Amino acid sequence: MQGGGARPARAIVVVLDSVGAGALPDAADYGDEGSNTLSNTSYAVGGLRMPHLGAMGLGNITPILGVPPQAKPTASWGRDHERSAGKDTTTGHWEMMGLVLERPFPTYPDGFPEDVLDEFVRRTGVPGVLGNRAASGTVIIQELGDEHVATGKPIVYTSADSVFQVAAHENTFGLERLYEVCETAREMLVGDHCVGRVIARPFVGPDESGVYVRTHRRRDYAVKPFEPTVLDLLQAAGIPVFGVGKIGDIFAWQGVTSSPHVTDNMDAFDHLLEEVERPEQGFVFSNLVDFDMLWGHRNDAESYARGLEAVDARIPELLDVMAEGDLLIITADHGCDPTTPSTDHSREYAPLLAKMKGVDAGVDLGTRWTFGDVGETVLDFYGLSGTCGRGTSFLAEVRDAG
């Protein structure tokens, strides 16, 4: 499609990481009955101020205190049902781009088997490991940071998600060495122990108060997609994929042209604007991770709410840099309700907002049966409808809403 500006019109997908919109029908099977990240957060803080996403129809998707439903939203709205088994970042993003998982990645609530850790020690040459349990990353580095610095043993831990996390001190252990041992772990964790992500968790300290602090130099090592995704199909058609944030990591850089590292949501939004303004054709795929990484897992509803409002305040900037005919899709990959006792991801619908610049009206897109409708819509936008076949495009509904 061609826009009215100096460049061709482009599709833009912004993933609000973990901003779920209500429990899925099978949420109880995951221990997540009653979760609703958006709604519960709004009531926990006495209401949200989100006038821009509200005008687009966010309050039409699920009840949000302070964000009422609109009689005439300026964008199309709906929600996405996750078909895949699981509730993690990799699963959600992969399904969004057309790859459905019939069985979830393995999890280790009681820690990793000894044979896995023995192999990790043998391959990496580290003097052993500390931890080996499900834990909060910020808590476990306080508990084991001193011992780690003294012994050189990395801290290995997991969560309810399918992750093998390795925390180490940037200076005493070394940042590059941390990356190297995580790369080795990624190569090692295959077959029955094929976790969704190996995550390098660097930290520094202790500071004057004796506290160790994680740094922004985290790195994710996702398993490679085992089938072509929408990103591969776009690349094969000569359409670059410009990621923002951890998109490159999530897809193990398969089908991703570039994906600059970001430090937080606002830095990611700055990069998002830059990518949207690129003069050449290309699909822009952005992840805003702070909702999940900083606030959801820590049950910090107040900061979660302020983060939502901060992103909402920047939506006019995004709409302003978009060219006529650009398609913007805003969604999520799972939930992480900060108001529940659990600190883990929650099995939820993903909110769905879709707006084509130049079309100032919207329609109810309903409940989509798969996150893959997002990827199929992107393909349809670039004239590649049906090449994936794992979702149903809603492009025509959004385009013709006016």
C-alpha positions in Angstrom: 0.0 0.0 0.0 1.2 3.5 -0.7 0.7 6.4 1.7 0.4 10.1 0.9 3.8 11.0 2.3 7.3 10.6 1.0 7.5 7.0 1.8 5.3 3.9 1.3 2.7 3.3 4.0 3.8 0.8 6.6 2.3 -1.5 9.3 3.3 -0.9 12.9 2.7 -3.4 15.8 3.2 -2.2 19.3 3.2 -4.9 22.0 2.4 -3.6 25.5 4.2 -6.5 27.2 1.9 -8.2 29.7 -1.0 -5.7 29.5 -3.8 -8.4 29.4 -7.5 -7.7 29.1 -9.2 -10.4 31.1 -8.9 -14.1 32.0 -9.2 -16.6 29.2 -11.8 -19.4 29.5 -9.0 -21.8 30.6 -7.3 -19.4 33.0 -8.2 -21.5 36.0 -6.1 -24.3 34.6 -3.1 -22.0 35.0 -4.1 -20.6 38.4 -5.2 -17.3 36.9 -8.9 -17.2 37.3 -10.1 -13.6 37.8 -7.0 -12.0 36.3 -7.5 -8.9 34.3 -4.4 -6.8 34.2 -5.9 -3.6 32.7 -9.2 -3.6 34.7 -7.8 -4.7 38.0 -4.9 -2.3 37.9 -7.3 0.6 37.2 -9.5 -0.2 40.2 -6.5 -0.8 42.4 -5.2 2.7 41.9 -8.6 4.5 41.8 -8.7 5.0 38.1 -6.4 5.6 35.1 -5.9 8.7 33.0 -5.6 7.5 29.4 -7.4 9.9 27.2 -5.7 9.0 23.9 -6.0 5.2 24.0 -9.4 5.7 25.6 -10.5 7.7 22.6 -9.3 4.9 20.3 -11.6 2.5 22.2 -9.5 0.9 25.0 -12.4 1.2 27.4 -14.6 -0.6 25.0 -12.5 -3.8 25.3 -12.7 -4.4 29.1 -14.0 -2.3 32.1 -11.3 0.3 33.0 -11.9 2.7 35.8 -11.3 6.2 34.4 -11.4 5.0 30.8 -15.0 4.8 29.8 -16.3 3.1 26.6 -16.7 5.5 23.7 -19.8 5.7 21.5 -17.6 6.5 18.5 -14.0 5.3 19.0 -11.4 6.7 16.6 -9.9 3.2 16.1 -11.2 -0.3 15.8 -11.2 -2.4 18.9 -11.4 -6.0 20.1 -9.5 -8.7 21.9 -7.3 -11.6 20.9 -7.7 -15.2 22.3 -4.4 -17.1 22.7 -4.6 -20.5 21.0 -1.2 -21.7 22.1 -0.6 -23.5 25.3 1.3 -21.3 27.7 1.4 -17.7 28.8 4.9 -16.5 28.2 6.5 -13.8 26.1 7.9 -16.1 23.4 4.7 -18.0 23.0 2.6 -14.9 22.7 4.9 -13.1 20.2 5.4 -16.3 18.1 1.6 -16.9 17.8 1.2 -13.2 16.9 3.4 -13.9 14.0 1.7 -17.1 13.0 3.4 -19.9 15.0 1.1 -21.7 17.4 2.5 -24.0 20.1 0.4 -27.1 20.8 2.4 -27.8 24.0 4.0 -25.3 26.3 7.7 -24.9 26.9 8.9 -26.8 30.0 8.9 -25.1 33.4 10.8 -25.9 36.5 9.0 -24.8 39.7 11.3 -27.0 41.8 14.5 -26.0 40.1 16.5 -27.7 37.3 17.5 -31.3 37.5 21.0 -32.0 38.7 22.0 -33.5 35.4 21.1 -30.3 33.6 23.2 -28.2 36.1 26.1 -30.7 35.9 26.2 -30.3 32.1 26.0 -26.6 32.4 29.0 -26.5 34.8 31.0 -28.9 32.6 30.4 -27.0 29.4 30.9 -23.5 30.8 33.8 -24.2 33.2 32.1 -22.3 36.1 33.0 -23.5 39.6 29.4 -24.4 40.3 26.0 -22.6 40.6 24.0 -21.0 43.3 20.3 -20.8 43.7 18.6 -23.2 41.4 15.0 -22.4 42.4 12.1 -20.3 41.3 12.7 -16.8 42.6 12.4 -13.1 42.1 15.5 -11.8 40.4 15.8 -8.7 42.5 15.4 -10.8 45.7 17.8 -13.7 44.8 20.7 -11.4 44.0 20.4 -9.8 47.4 20.4 -13.2 49.1 23.3 -14.7 47.1 25.2 -11.7 45.7 27.9 -11.8 48.3 28.5 -15.5 47.9 28.5 -15.1 44.1 31.2 -12.4 44.2 33.3 -14.5 46.7 33.0 -17.8 44.8 32.5 -16.9 41.2 29.5 -19.2 41.0 26.7 -17.7 38.8 23.2 -17.5 40.3 20.8 -19.8 38.3 17.1 -19.4 38.9 13.8 -19.7 37.1 10.1 -18.6 37.5 6.7 -19.9 36.5 7.8 -19.1 33.0 10.0 -21.3 30.8 13.2 -19.5 31.6 16.8 -20.4 32.6 18.1 -17.2 34.1 21.7 -16.6 35.0 22.6 -13.7 37.2 26.2 -12.5 37.6 28.1 -9.4 38.6 29.2 -7.3 35.7 32.6 -6.6 37.1 33.7 -9.6 39.2 32.2 -12.2 36.8 32.3 -10.1 33.7 29.5 -9.1 31.3 30.9 -10.8 28.2 31.6 -14.0 30.2 27.9 -13.9 31.4 26.8 -13.7 27.8 29.1 -16.5 26.8 27.8 -18.9 29.5 24.2 -18.0 28.5 25.0 -18.8 24.9 26.3 -22.1 26.0 23.2 -22.8 28.0 21.1 -22.0 25.0 23.0 -24.5 22.9 22.6 -27.1 25.7 18.9 -26.7 26.5 17.3 -28.7 23.7 14.9 -31.6 23.5 12.9 -32.2 26.8 14.7 -29.3 28.4 14.1 -26.8 25.6 13.2 -23.8 27.6 11.7 -20.8 25.9 14.4 -18.4 26.9 17.8 -18.3 28.5 18.2 -14.8 30.1 21.4 -13.1 31.1 20.8 -11.0 34.2 23.8 -8.7 35.0 23.9 -6.7 38.2 26.3 -4.4 40.0 26.9 -3.4 43.6 26.6 -3.5 46.4 25.9 0.2 46.8 26.4 2.2 50.0 23.3 0.6 51.5 24.5 -2.9 50.7 22.1 -3.4 47.8 22.8 -5.1 44.5 21.1 -3.6 41.5 20.3 -5.2 38.1 21.4 -3.3 35.0 19.8 -2.7 31.7 22.3 -5.0 29.9 20.0 -8.0 30.2 20.1 -10.2 27.1 17.6 -12.9 26.1 18.4 -16.0 24.1 15.2 -17.5 22.7 14.9 -20.8 21.1 14.7 -20.4 17.3 11.3 -20.6 15.8 10.9 -24.1 14.4 8.7 -23.0 11.5 8.7 -19.9 9.3 6.9 -16.9 10.8 5.3 -13.8 9.3 8.6 -12.2 9.8 10.3 -14.7 7.5 7.5 -14.3 4.9 8.0 -10.5 4.9 11.7 -10.8 4.5 11.3 -13.3 1.6 9.1 -10.7 -0.1 11.8 -8.0 0.3 10.1 -6.2 3.2 12.5 -5.5 6.1 11.5 -6.0 9.7 12.5 -3.3 12.0 12.2 -4.4 15.6 12.4 -2.3 18.7 13.5 -3.7 22.1 13.7 -7.4 22.6 11.9 -8.4 19.3 15.2 -9.6 17.9 15.9 -11.7 21.0 12.4 -13.2 21.1 12.7 -14.5 17.5 16.4 -15.4 17.9 17.0 -12.8 15.1 15.3 -15.0 12.6 13.4 -12.8 10.1 14.5 -9.6 12.0 16.5 -7.0 10.1 17.4 -4.8 13.1 16.2 -4.4 16.8 18.1 -1.8 18.8 18.5 -2.4 22.5 16.5 -0.1 24.7 16.7 0.8 28.4 13.1 1.4 29.3 9.6 2.1 27.8 10.3 5.7 27.1 13.6 4.9 25.3 11.7 2.2 23.4 9.1 4.8 22.4 11.8 7.1 21.2 13.2 4.3 19.0 9.7 3.4 17.8 9.2 7.0 16.5 12.5 6.8 14.7 11.7 3.5 13.0 8.2 4.7 12.0 9.9 7.8 10.3 12.3 5.7 8.3 12.2 6.7 4.6 12.3 3.2 3.3 9.6 0.5 3.3 9.5 -1.9 6.3 7.4 -3.4 9.0 7.9 -1.9 12.5 7.5 -4.3 15.4 8.0 -2.9 18.9 7.9 -4.3 22.5 7.5 -2.1 25.6 8.8 -4.4 28.3 8.6 -2.4 31.5 5.0 -3.4 32.3 6.2 -7.0 32.6 9.8 -6.7 33.8 9.6 -3.9 36.3 6.0 -3.8 37.6 3.9 -6.9 36.8 6.2 -9.4 38.3 6.7 -7.2 41.4 3.0 -6.7 41.9 3.5 -2.9 41.7 0.1 -1.8 40.6 0.8 1.9 41.2 3.9 1.9 38.9 2.1 -0.2 36.4 -0.7 2.4 36.2 1.7 5.3 35.9 3.5 3.4 33.1 0.3 3.0 31.2 -0.5 6.7 31.5 3.1 7.6 30.4 2.7 5.5 27.2 -0.8 6.9 26.6 0.7 10.5 26.8 3.0 9.7 23.9 0.4 8.2 21.6 -0.2 11.6 19.8 3.5 11.7 18.9 3.2 8.3 17.3 0.1 9.2 15.4 1.7 12.4 14.2 4.8 10.7 12.7 2.7 8.1 10.9 2.1 8.7 7.2 -1.3 8.6 5.6 -2.3 5.0 5.1 -0.1 3.6 7.9 -1.6 0.8 10.0 -1.1 0.9 13.7 -1.9 -2.2 15.8 -1.6 -2.1 19.6 -1.8 -5.3 21.5 -0.2 -7.5 24.2 1.4 -10.9 24.5 -0.1 -12.2 27.8 -1.1 -10.8 31.2 0.8 -10.1 34.4 -1.9 -8.9 36.8 -0.1 -6.9 39.5 -3.1 -7.1 41.8 -3.2 -10.9 42.4 -1.2 -12.8 44.9 0.8 -14.4 42.0 3.8 -12.6 40.7 3.8 -14.6 37.5 2.3 -14.1 34.0 -1.5 -14.5 33.8 -3.4 -16.4 31.1 -5.4 -13.5 29.5 -6.9 -12.1 26.4 -4.8 -9.5 24.7 -6.4 -6.1 24.0 -6.5 -5.1 20.3 -6.6 -1.6 18.9 -6.1 -1.0 15.2 -6.1 2.3 13.4 -5.2 3.3 9.8 -4.1 6.9 9.6 -6.7 8.8 7.7 -9.6 6.7 9.0 -11.0 8.4 12.1 -13.7 5.8 13.0 -13.6 2.3 14.2 -15.6 -0.9 14.4 -15.9 -3.7 16.9 -13.5 -6.4 15.8 -14.9 -8.8 18.4 -13.0 -11.6 20.0 -10.3 -13.0 17.6 -9.7 -16.7 17.9 -5.9 -16.4 17.7 -3.2 -13.8 18.2 -2.2 -14.8 14.7 -4.9 -12.5 13.3 -2.4 -9.7 13.9 0.3 -11.3 11.7 -2.2 -12.2 9.0 -3.4 -8.6 8.9 0.2 -7.4 8.5 0.7 -9.8 5.6 -2.6 -8.6 4.1 -1.4 -5.0 4.4 1.7 -5.8 2.3 -0.3 -7.7 -0.3 0.7 -11.1 1.0 -2.7 -12.3 2.3 -2.9 -16.1 2.7 0.8 -16.8 2.6 0.7 -17.8 6.3 -2.8 -19.0 6.7 -2.8 -19.2 10.5 -5.1 -16.3 11.2 -7.8 -14.1 9.7 -7.0 -10.6 8.5 -9.1 -7.7 9.9 -7.5 -5.2 7.5 -10.6 -4.6 5.5 -12.7 -3.9 8.6 -10.3 -1.3 9.8 -9.7 0.3 6.4 -13.4 0.6 5.7 -14.5 1.7 9.1 -14.8 5.3 8.0 
